[in-house]
Amino acid sequence: MSDDPAESVTEPTAEGDAETGTDADASEFEDAEVVDPEAENDDAATEESGDATDDDSVAVSDRVAEYDDELADEVAALEARVSELEAERDEAESTASDLESRLKRTQADFQNYKKRAKKRQDQIKERATEDFVERVVTVRDNLVRALEQDEDTDIRDGLESTLKEFDRILEDENVEVIDPDPGTEVDPNRHEVMMRVESEQPVDTIANVFQPGYEMADKVIRAAQVTVSKDE
């Protein structure tokens, strides 16, 4: 170190100036605006998102037209076809809904028709039964009158007349008596074999009718009970 007072004053001043400059630079650095890289990325993403939204509002064909007119025409045709198909779909859905409603109404009408038809059939059956009973009670009245005759009175003619009247009623109802003649072949559907007996009739044929049967409209109501000739 020099003994010169001037030199000793000058050196500290230089060091002080250096420190002062350093403090000034730090102050300027602190005052400067700090930029966040992530914030810059977020802003860029927001701008790109806004651009994408704007692009969505533009038809695909319009965007394609910026690069290829021919391709843009094809895209436009496809867009028109899509719109046409969507319209057809909407119309088909409307038609299907209408048909479904009509089907439900038809099903309901058919169910009502079945109920009315069954009710009508029941009424016809009841009236037919009433008519039959009205005619049968007439036969009963004749039988009662025959029994009311004196004991010495021959009621055979009256009974025969009553029987003929009853047969007419059965004939009107399409009822036939199953009363096979002796020697007739046995019909398992119409004859019920009660026993086998010795008779002059051929073997395995009807020997006698124990009780006649009845059939109505080709349906056997009661099979005739018969005996069958056996081999001696």
C-alpha positions in Angstrom: 0.0 0.0 0.0 1.3 3.5 -0.9 1.8 6.1 1.7 0.3 8.7 -0.7 -3.0 9.9 0.7 -4.5 10.4 -2.7 -4.0 6.8 -3.7 -5.6 5.5 -0.5 -8.7 7.6 -1.2 -9.0 6.6 -4.8 -8.9 2.8 -4.4 -11.9 2.5 -2.1 -13.9 4.6 -4.4 -13.3 2.3 -7.4 -14.5 -0.7 -5.4 -17.5 1.2 -4.2 -18.3 2.1 -7.8 -18.2 -1.5 -8.8 -20.5 -2.5 -6.1 -22.9 0.3 -7.0 -23.0 -0.9 -10.6 -23.7 -4.4 -9.5 -26.6 -3.2 -7.4 -28.0 -1.2 -10.3 -28.0 -4.3 -12.6 -29.8 -6.3 -9.9 -32.4 -3.6 -9.6 -33.0 -3.5 -13.3 -33.3 -7.4 -13.4 -35.9 -7.2 -10.6 -37.9 -4.5 -12.4 -37.9 -6.5 -15.7 -41.3 -8.5 -16.5 -41.0 -12.2 -15.8 -42.4 -14.3 -18.6 -43.9 -17.8 -17.7 -43.2 -20.4 -20.5 -46.3 -22.4 -19.4 -48.5 -19.4 -19.6 -47.2 -18.8 -23.2 -48.1 -22.4 -24.1 -51.6 -22.0 -22.6 -52.2 -18.9 -24.6 -51.1 -20.6 -27.8 -53.4 -23.6 -27.0 -56.3 -21.2 -26.4 -55.7 -19.5 -29.7 -55.5 -22.9 -31.5 -58.7 -24.1 -29.8 -60.5 -20.9 -31.0 -59.3 -21.5 -34.5 -60.6 -25.1 -34.4 -64.0 -23.9 -33.2 -64.1 -21.5 -36.0 -63.2 -24.3 -38.5 -66.0 -26.6 -37.2 -68.5 -24.0 -38.1 -67.4 -24.2 -41.7 -68.6 -27.1 -43.9 -66.1 -29.8 -44.6 -66.4 -29.2 -48.4 -65.6 -25.5 -47.9 -62.4 -26.4 -46.1 -61.5 -29.0 -48.7 -62.1 -26.5 -51.5 -59.2 -24.5 -50.2 -56.9 -27.3 -51.4 -58.8 -29.4 -54.0 -61.9 -28.3 -55.9 -62.6 -31.7 -57.4 -62.4 -33.4 -54.0 -64.5 -30.6 -52.5 -67.3 -31.5 -55.0 -67.2 -35.1 -54.0 -67.4 -34.2 -50.3 -70.3 -31.9 -51.0 -72.1 -34.7 -52.8 -71.5 -37.0 -49.9 -72.8 -34.3 -47.5 -75.9 -33.9 -49.6 -76.4 -37.7 -49.7 -76.1 -37.8 -45.9 -78.7 -35.2 -45.5 -81.0 -37.1 -47.9 -80.5 -40.3 -45.9 -81.2 -38.6 -42.7 -84.5 -37.2 -44.1 -85.4 -40.7 -45.3 -84.6 -42.1 -41.9 -86.8 -39.6 -40.2 -89.6 -40.4 -42.6 -89.2 -44.1 -42.0 -89.3 -43.6 -38.3 -92.5 -41.6 -38.6 -94.0 -44.3 -40.9 -93.0 -47.1 -38.5 -94.6 -45.2 -35.6 -97.8 -44.8 -37.5 -97.9 -48.5 -38.5 -97.2 -49.5 -34.9 -100.2 -47.4 -33.8 -102.4 -48.9 -36.5 -101.3 -52.4 -35.6 -102.2 -51.8 -31.9 -105.6 -50.5 -32.9 -106.2 -53.5 -35.2 -105.2 -55.9 -32.5 -107.6 -54.3 -30.1 -110.4 -54.4 -32.7 -109.7 -58.1 -33.3 -109.8 -58.9 -29.6 -113.1 -57.1 -29.4 -114.4 -59.0 -32.4 -113.4 -62.3 -30.9 -115.3 -61.4 -27.7 -118.4 -60.4 -29.7 -118.2 -63.6 -31.8 -117.9 -65.8 -28.8 -120.8 -64.0 -27.1 -122.9 -64.5 -30.3 -122.0 -68.2 -30.5 -123.0 -68.7 -26.8 -126.3 -66.9 -27.5 -127.0 -69.1 -30.6 -126.2 -72.2 -28.6 -128.5 -71.1 -25.8 -131.3 -70.4 -28.2 -130.8 -73.7 -30.0 -131.0 -75.5 -26.6 -134.1 -73.6 -25.7 -135.8 -74.6 -29.0 -134.9 -78.2 -28.5 -136.2 -78.3 -25.0 -139.5 -76.6 -26.2 -140.0 -79.5 -28.6 -139.0 -82.2 -26.1 -141.3 -81.1 -23.4 -144.2 -81.7 -25.9 -143.2 -85.4 -26.0 -143.2 -85.4 -22.2 -146.6 -83.9 -22.2 -147.9 -86.7 -24.4 -146.3 -89.4 -22.2 -147.9 -87.8 -19.1 -151.3 -87.8 -20.8 -150.9 -91.5 -21.8 -150.1 -92.5 -18.3 -153.2 -90.6 -17.0 -155.5 -92.9 -19.0 -157.5 -95.6 -17.3 -155.6 -98.8 -16.5 -157.8 -100.7 -18.9 -157.2 -98.3 -21.8 -154.8 -99.4 -24.5 -152.2 -96.7 -24.7 -150.0 -98.4 -27.3 -151.2 -96.3 -30.1 -150.5 -93.1 -28.1 -147.0 -94.3 -27.2 -146.3 -95.1 -30.8 -147.5 -91.7 -31.9 -145.3 -90.1 -29.2 -142.3 -92.1 -30.3 -142.7 -91.0 -33.9 -142.9 -87.4 -32.7 -139.8 -87.8 -30.7 -138.0 -89.4 -33.7 -138.9 -86.4 -35.8 -137.4 -84.1 -33.3 -134.2 -86.1 -33.3 -134.1 -86.1 -37.1 -134.5 -82.3 -37.1 -131.4 -82.1 -34.9 -129.5 -84.4 -37.3 -129.5 -87.2 -34.8 -129.6 -90.8 -36.1 -130.3 -94.0 -34.3 -127.5 -96.7 -34.4 -129.5 -99.9 -34.6 -127.7 -102.4 -36.8 -129.4 -105.5 -38.2 -128.4 -109.0 -37.1 -125.5 -110.3 -39.3 -124.0 -106.9 -39.7 -120.2 -106.5 -39.5 -119.0 -105.1 -36.2 -117.8 -101.5 -36.3 -115.7 -100.7 -33.3 -116.3 -97.0 -33.7 -120.1 -97.4 -33.5 -120.7 -100.7 -31.8 -119.8 -101.8 -28.2 -119.6 -105.6 -27.9 -121.1 -106.8 -24.7 -120.6 -110.5 -25.1 -120.3 -113.4 -27.5 -123.3 -115.7 -27.9 -124.3 -118.7 -29.9 -126.5 -117.6 -32.8 -127.5 -118.4 -36.3 -125.6 -115.4 -37.6 -122.1 -115.7 -39.1 -119.2 -115.8 -36.7 -118.0 -112.4 -35.5 -121.1 -110.6 -36.8 -123.8 -108.9 -34.7 -126.2 -111.4 -33.2 -128.5 -108.9 -31.4 -128.8 -105.3 -30.4 -128.9 -105.0 -26.6 -129.3 -101.1 -26.7 -129.3 -98.8 -29.7 -126.8 -96.0 -30.0 -127.0 -92.5 -31.4 -124.8 -90.3 -33.6 -125.1 -86.6 -34.5 -123.4 -85.0 -37.5 -121.2 -88.1 -38.0 -120.1 -88.0 -34.3 -121.1 -91.0 -32.2 -122.9 -89.8 -29.1 -123.4 -93.3 -27.7 -122.3 -96.5 -29.2 -124.8 -99.3 -29.7 -124.4 -102.2 -27.3 -124.5 -105.5 -29.2 -123.9 -109.2 -28.8 -121.7 -111.0 -31.3 -122.0 -114.5 -32.7 -119.3 -116.9 -31.7 -118.1 -120.1 -33.2 -119.9 -123.2 -32.0 
